[in-house]
Amino acid sequence: MVQMIPHIELSQFQHQILAELMVGDISLSSADPAAVEARGLAPEAVAAVLPTMRWLKLVTEQDGVLTATDLGAAVFHRARQEDAEARLSAVVSFADVLEAAVGSERATRSAPRALRQLAQGVISRDQAVRLLLA
């Protein structure tokens, strides 16, 4: 039986915690907050969001070690996939603008940089068009 992955909107920080958990479990030992800080996370902020993440069944904590659940991993990867799909859609839309700008010397020079930044998610589609046409 195939289970549907629920659509859960994550805060940027919750997404960051799940991203770190995809790399490996996190020790939450109060005697060693440096283990959390070494992962680029503030121990107080982690403690503040954990109750919600536990309630959503995205993470579990056992013996002071935080682990992503299967649901947490699925929600994380679904969010990453949706982000990649949105970027791909923006690139396709930008390609339409490029086709319309064929022959423009300025567009020819700025297109590679704008396209690269758009594909990497550094700039939005509208910013890429402005960069192309500026």
Backbone hydrogen bonds, N-H to C=O, Kabsch-Sander energy under -0.5 kcal/mol:
donor,donor_aa,acceptor,acceptor_aa,energy
8,I,6,P,-0.9
9,E,7,H,-0.5
10,L,8,I,-0.6
15,H,11,S,-2.5
16,Q,12,Q,-2.0
17,I,13,F,-2.4
18,L,14,Q,-2.5
19,A,15,H,-2.5
20,E,16,Q,-2.2
21,L,17,I,-2.2
22,M,18,L,-1.5
23,V,19,A,-0.8
23,V,20,E,-0.6
24,G,20,E,-1.7
26,I,66,L,-2.1
28,L,64,G,-3.9
32,D,29,S,-1.5
35,A,32,D,-1.5
36,V,33,P,-0.6
37,E,33,P,-2.3
38,A,34,A,-2.5
39,R,36,V,-1.2
40,G,37,E,-2.1
41,L,36,V,-1.5
46,V,42,A,-2.5
47,A,43,P,-2.4
48,A,44,E,-1.6
49,V,45,A,-1.5
50,L,46,V,-1.7
53,M,49,V,-2.1
54,R,50,L,-3.0
55,W,51,P,-2.4
56,L,52,T,-2.3
57,K,54,R,-1.4
58,L,53,M,-2.7
59,V,53,M,-0.9
60,T,67,T,-2.8
62,Q,65,V,-2.1
65,V,62,Q,-1.3
66,L,26,I,-3.6
67,T,60,T,-2.9
69,T,58,L,-2.4
73,A,69,T,-2.4
74,A,70,D,-2.4
75,V,71,L,-2.9
76,F,72,G,-2.3
77,H,73,A,-2.6
78,R,74,A,-2.3
79,A,75,V,-2.2
80,R,76,F,-2.1
81,Q,77,H,-2.3
82,E,78,R,-2.7
83,D,79,A,-2.1
84,A,80,R,-2.3
85,E,81,Q,-2.6
86,A,82,E,-2.1
87,R,83,D,-2.2
88,L,84,A,-2.5
89,S,85,E,-2.3
90,A,86,A,-2.1
91,V,87,R,-2.2
92,V,88,L,-2.3
93,S,89,S,-2.2
94,F,90,A,-2.4
95,A,91,V,-2.1
96,D,92,V,-1.4
97,V,93,S,-1.4
98,L,94,F,-2.4
99,E,95,A,-2.3
100,A,96,D,-1.6
101,A,97,V,-1.3
102,V,99,E,-1.1
104,S,101,A,-2.3
105,E,103,G,-0.6
108,T,104,S,-2.2
109,R,105,E,-1.9
110,S,106,R,-2.4
111,A,107,A,-2.0
114,A,110,S,-2.4
115,L,111,A,-3.0
116,R,112,P,-2.5
117,Q,113,R,-2.5
118,L,114,A,-2.2
119,A,115,L,-2.7
120,Q,116,R,-1.9
121,G,117,Q,-0.5
121,G,118,L,-1.1
122,V,117,Q,-2.2
123,I,117,Q,-1.0
128,A,124,S,-2.2
129,V,125,R,-2.3
130,R,126,D,-2.3
131,L,127,Q,-2.4
132,L,128,A,-2.3
133,L,129,V,-2.6
134,A,130,R,-1.3
